[in-house]
Amino acid sequence: MYENYNVLVVDDVVDNIQVAMNVLREDNYNLTFALNGEEALVLINDNDYDLILLDIMMPGIDGYEVCKQVKNNPLKKDIPIIFLTAKTNIESISKAFQLGAVDYITKPFNADELLARSRNHIELYQSRLVLAHNNLSLKVKHQKEKERLLSELEATQKEIIYMLAELTEAVSDETGQHIKRVASISKLLGHYHPALGKEDVDTLFYAAPMHDIGKITVDKEILHKTSALTDEEFEIMKTHTTLAHKVLKNSDRKIIQSADTIAMQHHEKWDGTGYPLGLKGDDIHIYGRIVAIADVFDALTHKRVYKESWTVQEATQYISDNSGTHFDPSLVDIFMANKEEFIRLANV
């Protein structure tokens, strides 16, 4: 059934090529191999392939560059490329899809998986050729595939964020529902803010749980101390903002970038007396200003190792009393105008 299809295997390790080809021979493909990116590009330019299995990490021209050049070639751009790689992080996978790859298989790969995915993508490629031959547009189909892949990656990113945030709770003095309540309170504040759209509010909701991720680095004796912190201990506690920034600043993903901003700025104060940068007023990002209120309100209304819980009346009064000093006055106005909704969220 598959004997007329041409498959190119590209890897700088001969053993990897041999293993892949031994598996693919089960379907009687016409198999060709290349040991580096340069050789692969020559073969691709001179031959017609129905599938390319491409390693990422190779000396010289790596797999990403090979993929990029193939997709920039009008005569070859539709050939399906599957990355065979040991790189499994979200950024690497996302980059592969952005460059035009249709799939990825992690090493060491399973024989049945390699065969199944190769068959599926060859069949899809052949179907596309038939559709193109009959002048049927694939534009909508391609867009839906891209949206699905990006959606899956974003879902994974959100799941990882919650896992990390829950890890923070495990080592800190916070309750298990704290991150969820802070996210929900932040979302509600963002919803009522006239300058934020739905996409902004969604980003805020998913990024807010990372506000205290830097506490993972703080000594547990300080985190769990039942009495007031000394000046020296407080200085150490304050580093959870800057240490989080050092880690999160390297991401180019919108949610992680927003989490970086929140983790760094949610202890800044409207009058400039906060930390770590002493930012003032509108110089504090709106996400930081929103999470500042959400975090304080939830912390006040729930018991911690160093304090008993306040009543919601006491906590809302504190928010009101600190308008223009600790908190953004416009956000406090929103909070007070809708305080019953925020109180319900605090009781979750």
C-alpha positions as a Markdown table, in Angstrom:
| # | Residue | x | y | z |
|---|---|---|---|---|
| 1 | Met | 0.0 | 0.0 | 0.0 |
| 2 | Tyr | 2.9 | 2.4 | 0.8 |
| 3 | Glu | 5.5 | 1.2 | -1.6 |
| 4 | Asn | 5.4 | 4.2 | -3.9 |
| 5 | Tyr | 6.0 | 6.8 | -1.2 |
| 6 | Asn | 9.4 | 8.4 | -0.7 |
| 7 | Val | 10.6 | 9.2 | 2.8 |
| 8 | Leu | 13.7 | 11.1 | 3.8 |
| 9 | Val | 15.3 | 10.4 | 7.3 |
| 10 | Val | 17.7 | 13.1 | 8.5 |
| 11 | Asp | 19.9 | 12.6 | 11.6 |
| 12 | Asp | 23.5 | 13.1 | 12.4 |
| 13 | Val | 23.6 | 9.8 | 14.3 |
| 14 | Val | 23.8 | 6.7 | 12.0 |
| 15 | Asp | 22.3 | 4.4 | 14.6 |
| 16 | Asn | 19.2 | 6.6 | 14.9 |
| 17 | Ile | 18.8 | 6.5 | 11.1 |
| 18 | Gln | 19.2 | 2.8 | 11.1 |
| 19 | Val | 16.5 | 2.3 | 13.8 |
| 20 | Ala | 14.0 | 4.6 | 12.0 |
| 21 | Met | 14.6 | 2.9 | 8.6 |
| 22 | Asn | 14.3 | -0.6 | 10.0 |
| 23 | Val | 10.9 | 0.4 | 11.4 |
| 24 | Leu | 9.7 | 2.2 | 8.3 |
| 25 | Arg | 10.6 | -0.8 | 6.0 |
| 26 | Glu | 7.6 | -2.5 | 7.4 |
| 27 | Asp | 5.5 | -0.3 | 5.1 |
| 28 | Asn | 7.8 | -0.7 | 2.1 |
| 29 | Tyr | 8.6 | 3.0 | 1.7 |
| 30 | Asn | 11.3 | 4.2 | -0.6 |
| 31 | Leu | 13.8 | 5.3 | 2.0 |
| 32 | Thr | 16.6 | 7.9 | 1.7 |
| 33 | Phe | 18.8 | 9.3 | 4.5 |
| 34 | Ala | 21.0 | 12.3 | 5.1 |
| 35 | Leu | 23.6 | 12.8 | 7.9 |
| 36 | Asn | 23.4 | 16.6 | 8.1 |
| 37 | Gly | 21.3 | 19.5 | 7.2 |
| 38 | Glu | 23.3 | 20.5 | 4.1 |
| 39 | Glu | 23.0 | 17.1 | 2.6 |
| 40 | Ala | 19.3 | 17.0 | 3.4 |
| 41 | Leu | 18.6 | 20.3 | 1.5 |
| 42 | Val | 20.4 | 19.0 | -1.6 |
| 43 | Leu | 18.4 | 15.8 | -1.6 |
| 44 | Ile | 15.1 | 17.7 | -1.0 |
| 45 | Asn | 15.8 | 20.1 | -3.8 |
| 46 | Asp | 16.7 | 17.3 | -6.2 |
| 47 | Asn | 14.0 | 14.8 | -5.3 |
| 48 | Asp | 10.3 | 14.5 | -4.5 |
| 49 | Tyr | 9.4 | 13.3 | -1.0 |
| 50 | Asp | 6.1 | 12.5 | 0.6 |
| 51 | Leu | 7.5 | 12.8 | 4.2 |
| 52 | Ile | 10.6 | 14.1 | 5.9 |
| 53 | Leu | 11.7 | 12.8 | 9.4 |
| 54 | Leu | 14.0 | 15.5 | 10.7 |
| 55 | Asp | 16.3 | 15.7 | 13.7 |
| 56 | Ile | 16.5 | 19.1 | 15.4 |
| 57 | Met | 20.0 | 19.1 | 17.0 |
| 58 | Met | 22.6 | 18.7 | 14.3 |
| 59 | Pro | 26.0 | 20.4 | 13.7 |
| 60 | Gly | 26.0 | 23.0 | 11.0 |
| 61 | Ile | 22.5 | 23.6 | 9.7 |
| 62 | Asp | 20.1 | 22.3 | 12.4 |
| 63 | Gly | 16.7 | 20.9 | 11.9 |
| 64 | Tyr | 14.9 | 24.2 | 12.4 |
| 65 | Glu | 16.9 | 25.8 | 9.6 |
| 66 | Val | 16.3 | 22.9 | 7.3 |
| 67 | Cys | 12.5 | 23.1 | 8.0 |
| 68 | Lys | 12.6 | 26.9 | 7.5 |
| 69 | Gln | 14.3 | 26.6 | 4.1 |
| 70 | Val | 11.9 | 23.8 | 2.9 |
| 71 | Lys | 8.9 | 25.9 | 3.9 |
| 72 | Asn | 10.3 | 28.9 | 2.0 |
| 73 | Asn | 10.6 | 26.9 | -1.2 |
| 74 | Pro | 7.3 | 27.2 | -3.1 |
| 75 | Leu | 7.9 | 23.8 | -4.8 |
| 76 | Lys | 8.7 | 21.9 | -1.6 |
| 77 | Lys | 6.8 | 23.8 | 1.2 |
| 78 | Asp | 3.9 | 21.3 | 1.4 |
| 79 | Ile | 6.0 | 18.3 | 2.1 |
| 80 | Pro | 5.1 | 17.2 | 5.7 |
| 81 | Ile | 7.9 | 17.4 | 8.2 |
| 82 | Ile | 7.9 | 15.4 | 11.4 |
| 83 | Phe | 10.6 | 16.3 | 14.0 |
| 84 | Leu | 12.4 | 13.3 | 15.7 |
| 85 | Thr | 13.8 | 14.9 | 18.8 |
| 86 | Ala | 14.8 | 14.5 | 22.4 |
| 87 | Lys | 13.7 | 18.1 | 23.1 |
| 88 | Thr | 10.3 | 18.1 | 24.8 |
| 89 | Asn | 9.9 | 21.6 | 26.3 |
| 90 | Ile | 7.0 | 23.8 | 25.2 |
| 91 | Glu | 9.2 | 26.4 | 23.5 |
| 92 | Ser | 11.0 | 23.9 | 21.3 |
| 93 | Ile | 7.8 | 22.2 | 20.3 |
| 94 | Ser | 6.1 | 25.5 | 19.6 |
| 95 | Lys | 9.0 | 26.7 | 17.5 |
| 96 | Ala | 8.8 | 23.5 | 15.4 |
| 97 | Phe | 5.1 | 24.1 | 14.7 |
| 98 | Gln | 5.6 | 27.8 | 13.9 |
| 99 | Leu | 8.2 | 26.8 | 11.3 |
| 100 | Gly | 5.7 | 24.6 | 9.6 |
| 101 | Ala | 6.3 | 21.1 | 11.0 |
| 102 | Val | 3.1 | 18.9 | 11.1 |
| 103 | Asp | 4.2 | 16.7 | 14.1 |
| 104 | Tyr | 7.0 | 15.7 | 16.4 |
| 105 | Ile | 8.0 | 12.4 | 17.9 |
| 106 | Thr | 10.2 | 12.2 | 20.9 |
| 107 | Lys | 13.3 | 10.0 | 21.1 |
| 108 | Pro | 13.6 | 7.1 | 21.9 |
| 109 | Phe | 10.5 | 6.6 | 19.7 |
| 110 | Asn | 8.0 | 3.8 | 19.7 |
| 111 | Ala | 7.9 | 1.7 | 16.5 |
| 112 | Asp | 4.1 | 1.6 | 16.3 |
| 113 | Glu | 3.9 | 5.4 | 17.0 |
| 114 | Leu | 6.4 | 6.2 | 14.2 |
| 115 | Leu | 4.6 | 4.0 | 11.7 |
| 116 | Ala | 1.2 | 5.4 | 12.6 |
| 117 | Arg | 2.1 | 9.0 | 12.5 |
| 118 | Ser | 4.1 | 8.5 | 9.3 |
| 119 | Arg | 1.1 | 6.8 | 7.6 |
| 120 | Asn | -1.3 | 9.5 | 8.8 |
| 121 | His | 0.8 | 12.4 | 7.6 |
| 122 | Ile | 1.6 | 10.8 | 4.3 |
| 123 | Glu | -2.1 | 10.1 | 3.7 |
| 124 | Leu | -3.0 | 13.7 | 4.7 |
| 125 | Tyr | -0.3 | 15.0 | 2.3 |
| 126 | Gln | -1.7 | 12.9 | -0.5 |
| 127 | Ser | -5.2 | 14.1 | 0.3 |
| 128 | Arg | -4.0 | 17.7 | 0.1 |
| 129 | Leu | -2.4 | 17.1 | -3.3 |
| 130 | Val | -5.7 | 15.7 | -4.5 |
| 131 | Leu | -7.6 | 18.7 | -3.1 |
| 132 | Ala | -5.1 | 21.1 | -4.6 |
| 133 | His | -5.3 | 19.3 | -8.0 |
| 134 | Asn | -9.1 | 19.9 | -7.9 |
| 135 | Asn | -8.6 | 23.6 | -7.0 |
| 136 | Leu | -10.1 | 23.2 | -3.5 |
| 137 | Ser | -8.8 | 25.6 | -0.9 |
| 138 | Leu | -7.1 | 24.3 | 2.3 |
| 139 | Lys | -6.9 | 27.7 | 3.9 |
| 140 | Val | -9.6 | 27.1 | 6.4 |
| 141 | Lys | -8.3 | 23.7 | 7.3 |
| 142 | His | -4.8 | 24.9 | 7.8 |
| 143 | Gln | -6.0 | 27.7 | 10.0 |
| 144 | Lys | -8.0 | 25.3 | 12.2 |
| 145 | Glu | -5.0 | 23.0 | 12.5 |
| 146 | Lys | -2.8 | 25.9 | 13.6 |
| 147 | Glu | -5.4 | 27.1 | 16.1 |
| 148 | Arg | -5.7 | 23.6 | 17.5 |
| 149 | Leu | -2.0 | 23.1 | 18.0 |
| 150 | Leu | -1.6 | 26.6 | 19.6 |
| 151 | Ser | -4.6 | 25.8 | 21.8 |
| 152 | Glu | -3.0 | 22.6 | 23.0 |
| 153 | Leu | 0.3 | 24.4 | 23.7 |
| 154 | Glu | -1.5 | 27.1 | 25.6 |
| 155 | Ala | -3.4 | 24.6 | 27.6 |
| 156 | Thr | -0.2 | 22.9 | 28.5 |
| 157 | Gln | 1.3 | 26.2 | 29.5 |
| 158 | Lys | -1.6 | 27.0 | 31.8 |
| 159 | Glu | -1.4 | 23.5 | 33.4 |
| 160 | Ile | 2.3 | 24.0 | 34.1 |
| 161 | Ile | 1.5 | 27.4 | 35.7 |
| 162 | Tyr | -0.9 | 25.9 | 38.1 |
| 163 | Met | 1.4 | 23.1 | 39.0 |
| 164 | Leu | 4.2 | 25.6 | 39.8 |
| 165 | Ala | 1.8 | 27.8 | 41.7 |
| 166 | Glu | 0.6 | 24.8 | 43.8 |
| 167 | Leu | 4.2 | 24.0 | 44.5 |
| 168 | Thr | 4.6 | 27.5 | 45.9 |
| 169 | Glu | 1.7 | 26.9 | 48.2 |
| 170 | Ala | 3.2 | 23.6 | 49.3 |
| 171 | Val | 6.3 | 25.4 | 50.7 |
| 172 | Ser | 4.7 | 28.6 | 51.9 |
| 173 | Asp | 2.2 | 29.5 | 54.6 |
| 174 | Glu | -0.7 | 29.9 | 52.1 |
| 175 | Thr | -3.8 | 27.8 | 51.9 |
| 176 | Gly | -4.5 | 25.5 | 49.0 |
| 177 | Gln | -7.2 | 27.7 | 47.5 |
| 178 | His | -5.3 | 31.0 | 47.7 |
| 179 | Ile | -4.0 | 31.0 | 44.1 |
| 180 | Lys | -7.5 | 30.2 | 42.7 |
| 181 | Arg | -9.1 | 33.0 | 44.7 |
| 182 | Val | -6.5 | 35.5 | 43.8 |
| 183 | Ala | -6.9 | 34.6 | 40.1 |
| 184 | Ser | -10.7 | 34.9 | 40.4 |
| 185 | Ile | -10.6 | 38.2 | 42.3 |
| 186 | Ser | -8.1 | 39.6 | 39.8 |
| 187 | Lys | -10.2 | 38.5 | 36.9 |
| 188 | Leu | -13.3 | 40.2 | 38.3 |
| 189 | Leu | -11.4 | 43.4 | 38.9 |
| 190 | Gly | -10.0 | 43.2 | 35.3 |
| 191 | His | -13.5 | 42.6 | 34.0 |
| 192 | Tyr | -14.8 | 45.8 | 35.4 |
| 193 | His | -11.7 | 47.9 | 34.4 |
| 194 | Pro | -12.6 | 49.9 | 31.2 |
| 195 | Ala | -9.1 | 49.7 | 29.7 |
| 196 | Leu | -8.9 | 45.9 | 29.7 |
| 197 | Gly | -10.5 | 43.6 | 27.0 |
| 198 | Lys | -11.5 | 40.0 | 27.3 |
| 199 | Glu | -8.0 | 38.8 | 26.1 |
| 200 | Asp | -6.3 | 40.9 | 28.7 |
| 201 | Val | -8.6 | 39.6 | 31.5 |
| 202 | Asp | -8.0 | 36.0 | 30.4 |
| 203 | Thr | -4.2 | 36.5 | 30.4 |
| 204 | Leu | -4.5 | 38.1 | 33.9 |
| 205 | Phe | -6.5 | 35.2 | 35.2 |
| 206 | Tyr | -4.0 | 32.6 | 34.0 |
| 207 | Ala | -0.9 | 34.6 | 35.1 |
| 208 | Ala | -2.1 | 35.7 | 38.5 |
| 209 | Pro | -1.5 | 32.3 | 40.2 |
| 210 | Met | 2.3 | 32.9 | 39.7 |
| 211 | His | 2.4 | 36.0 | 41.8 |
| 212 | Asp | 4.3 | 34.3 | 44.7 |
| 213 | Ile | 6.3 | 31.7 | 42.7 |
| 214 | Gly | 9.5 | 33.3 | 44.0 |
| 215 | Lys | 8.7 | 32.1 | 47.5 |
| 216 | Ile | 10.0 | 28.7 | 46.5 |
| 217 | Thr | 13.5 | 30.2 | 47.0 |
| 218 | Val | 12.8 | 31.7 | 50.4 |
| 219 | Asp | 13.9 | 29.8 | 53.6 |
| 220 | Lys | 11.0 | 27.8 | 55.0 |
| 221 | Glu | 11.8 | 29.1 | 58.5 |
| 222 | Ile | 11.0 | 32.6 | 57.3 |
| 223 | Leu | 7.9 | 31.6 | 55.4 |
| 224 | His | 6.4 | 29.7 | 58.3 |
| 225 | Lys | 7.5 | 32.1 | 61.1 |
| 226 | Thr | 4.6 | 32.7 | 63.5 |
| 227 | Ser | 5.9 | 36.0 | 64.8 |
| 228 | Ala | 6.8 | 39.3 | 63.0 |
| 229 | Leu | 9.8 | 39.1 | 60.7 |
| 230 | Thr | 13.0 | 41.0 | 61.6 |
| 231 | Asp | 14.3 | 43.6 | 59.3 |
| 232 | Glu | 16.8 | 41.2 | 57.9 |
| 233 | Glu | 14.2 | 38.5 | 57.4 |
| 234 | Phe | 11.9 | 40.9 | 55.7 |
| 235 | Glu | 14.7 | 41.9 | 53.2 |
| 236 | Ile | 15.1 | 38.2 | 52.4 |
| 237 | Met | 11.3 | 37.8 | 52.0 |
| 238 | Lys | 11.3 | 40.7 | 49.6 |
| 239 | Thr | 13.6 | 38.9 | 47.2 |
| 240 | His | 10.8 | 36.5 | 46.1 |
| 241 | Thr | 9.8 | 39.2 | 43.7 |
| 242 | Thr | 13.2 | 39.7 | 42.0 |
| 243 | Leu | 14.1 | 36.0 | 42.0 |
| 244 | Ala | 10.9 | 35.2 | 40.2 |
| 245 | His | 11.7 | 37.9 | 37.7 |
| 246 | Lys | 15.1 | 36.3 | 37.0 |
| 247 | Val | 13.5 | 33.1 | 36.0 |
| 248 | Leu | 10.3 | 34.3 | 34.2 |
| 249 | Lys | 11.9 | 37.2 | 32.3 |
| 250 | Asn | 13.4 | 34.8 | 29.7 |
| 251 | Ser | 10.1 | 33.6 | 28.3 |
| 252 | Asp | 8.6 | 35.0 | 25.1 |
| 253 | Arg | 5.2 | 33.6 | 25.9 |
| 254 | Lys | 2.5 | 36.2 | 26.8 |
| 255 | Ile | 1.1 | 34.4 | 29.9 |
| 256 | Ile | 4.6 | 33.9 | 31.3 |
| 257 | Gln | 5.6 | 37.5 | 30.5 |
| 258 | Ser | 2.5 | 38.7 | 32.4 |
| 259 | Ala | 3.3 | 36.4 | 35.3 |
| 260 | Asp | 6.8 | 37.9 | 35.4 |
| 261 | Thr | 5.3 | 41.4 | 35.6 |
| 262 | Ile | 2.8 | 40.3 | 38.3 |
| 263 | Ala | 5.4 | 38.5 | 40.4 |
| 264 | Met | 7.8 | 41.5 | 40.2 |
| 265 | Gln | 5.3 | 44.3 | 40.8 |
| 266 | His | 2.4 | 43.0 | 43.0 |
| 267 | His | 4.1 | 44.4 | 46.2 |
| 268 | Glu | 4.6 | 47.9 | 44.7 |
| 269 | Lys | 2.4 | 50.6 | 46.2 |
| 270 | Trp | 0.5 | 53.5 | 44.5 |
| 271 | Asp | 2.4 | 56.1 | 46.6 |
| 272 | Gly | 5.9 | 54.6 | 45.7 |
| 273 | Thr | 6.6 | 53.0 | 49.1 |
| 274 | Gly | 6.4 | 49.4 | 47.9 |
| 275 | Tyr | 9.1 | 47.0 | 46.7 |
| 276 | Pro | 11.3 | 46.0 | 45.0 |
| 277 | Leu | 11.6 | 49.0 | 42.6 |
| 278 | Gly | 9.6 | 51.7 | 44.5 |
| 279 | Leu | 7.4 | 52.2 | 41.4 |
| 280 | Lys | 4.6 | 54.8 | 41.8 |
| 281 | Gly | 1.2 | 55.3 | 40.3 |
| 282 | Asp | 0.7 | 54.3 | 36.7 |
| 283 | Asp | 4.3 | 53.3 | 36.4 |
| 284 | Ile | 3.1 | 50.1 | 38.1 |
| 285 | His | 1.6 | 47.8 | 35.5 |
| 286 | Ile | -2.2 | 47.4 | 35.7 |
| 287 | Tyr | -1.8 | 43.7 | 36.3 |
| 288 | Gly | 0.5 | 44.4 | 39.3 |
| 289 | Arg | -2.0 | 46.9 | 40.7 |
| 290 | Ile | -4.9 | 44.5 | 40.3 |
| 291 | Val | -3.2 | 41.5 | 41.9 |
| 292 | Ala | -2.0 | 43.8 | 44.8 |
| 293 | Ile | -5.6 | 44.2 | 45.8 |
| 294 | Ala | -6.6 | 40.6 | 45.2 |
| 295 | Asp | -3.6 | 39.2 | 47.1 |
| 296 | Val | -4.1 | 41.5 | 50.1 |
| 297 | Phe | -7.8 | 41.1 | 50.3 |
| 298 | Asp | -7.5 | 37.3 | 50.2 |
| 299 | Ala | -4.6 | 37.2 | 52.7 |
| 300 | Leu | -6.6 | 39.4 | 55.1 |
| 301 | Thr | -9.7 | 37.3 | 55.0 |
| 302 | His | -8.0 | 34.0 | 55.6 |
| 303 | Lys | -5.9 | 32.6 | 58.4 |
| 304 | Arg | -2.1 | 32.5 | 58.1 |
| 305 | Val | 0.5 | 31.1 | 60.5 |
| 306 | Tyr | 1.3 | 34.6 | 61.7 |
| 307 | Lys | -2.3 | 36.0 | 61.9 |
| 308 | Glu | -5.9 | 35.2 | 62.4 |
| 309 | Ser | -8.4 | 35.9 | 59.6 |
| 310 | Trp | -10.1 | 39.3 | 59.4 |
| 311 | Thr | -13.8 | 39.7 | 58.8 |
| 312 | Val | -14.7 | 40.7 | 55.3 |
| 313 | Gln | -15.9 | 44.0 | 56.6 |
| 314 | Glu | -12.5 | 44.7 | 58.2 |
| 315 | Ala | -10.7 | 43.7 | 55.0 |
| 316 | Thr | -12.9 | 45.8 | 52.7 |
| 317 | Gln | -12.4 | 48.7 | 55.0 |
| 318 | Tyr | -8.7 | 48.2 | 54.9 |
| 319 | Ile | -8.8 | 48.3 | 51.1 |
| 320 | Ser | -10.9 | 51.5 | 51.2 |
| 321 | Asp | -8.6 | 53.2 | 53.8 |
| 322 | Asn | -5.5 | 52.5 | 51.7 |
| 323 | Ser | -6.8 | 53.9 | 48.4 |
| 324 | Gly | -4.3 | 56.3 | 47.0 |
| 325 | Thr | -1.5 | 55.0 | 49.3 |
| 326 | His | -1.2 | 51.3 | 48.9 |
| 327 | Phe | -3.8 | 50.8 | 46.1 |
| 328 | Asp | -4.8 | 52.4 | 42.8 |
| 329 | Pro | -7.8 | 54.6 | 43.7 |
| 330 | Ser | -9.7 | 53.7 | 40.5 |
| 331 | Leu | -9.4 | 50.0 | 41.3 |
| 332 | Val | -10.5 | 50.6 | 44.8 |
| 333 | Asp | -13.6 | 52.4 | 43.5 |
| 334 | Ile | -14.3 | 49.4 | 41.3 |
| 335 | Phe | -13.7 | 47.0 | 44.3 |
| 336 | Met | -16.0 | 49.0 | 46.6 |
| 337 | Ala | -18.7 | 49.4 | 44.0 |
| 338 | Asn | -18.8 | 45.6 | 43.5 |
| 339 | Lys | -17.7 | 44.5 | 47.0 |
| 340 | Glu | -20.4 | 41.9 | 47.4 |
| 341 | Glu | -19.1 | 40.0 | 44.4 |
| 342 | Phe | -15.6 | 40.1 | 45.8 |
| 343 | Ile | -16.7 | 39.0 | 49.2 |
| 344 | Arg | -18.4 | 36.0 | 47.6 |
| 345 | Leu | -15.1 | 35.1 | 45.9 |
| 346 | Ala | -13.2 | 35.4 | 49.1 |
| 347 | Asn | -15.6 | 32.9 | 50.7 |
| 348 | Val | -14.8 | 30.2 | 48.2 |
